[in-house]
Amino acid sequence: QLYKSLKGRRYLIVMDDVWNAEAWNDVRRCFPNDNNGSRVMVTSRILKVARFISPLNAPHVMRFLTVDESWKLLQEKLCGLDSRLCCDDEMG
């Protein structure tokens, strides 16, 4: 049903945190390739999975955030750029 609704249309699908090749194999047939610019973007923490999904393209490897970077990002998302609005410095 997904294949039928996407057929002939331009789409962008984002699949986040794919853990194994079988998961990709289960869904990849749902995305028609009509050569119209449609894309499927997949993220995975597992390099082997990323290489399996797209063997011709080198995966973009990103590092994990540090604890301080994670805390700052959370504050920005919850409170905006001025983290004093809702987060106390003593909490960090």
Secondary structure as UniProt FT lines:
FT   HELIX           2..6
FT   TURN            7..8
FT   STRAND          12..15
FT   HELIX           21..27
FT   HELIX           28..30
FT   STRAND          39..42
FT   HELIX           47..53
FT   TURN            55..56
FT   HELIX           67..79
FT   HELIX           83..85
FT   HELIX           89..91
//
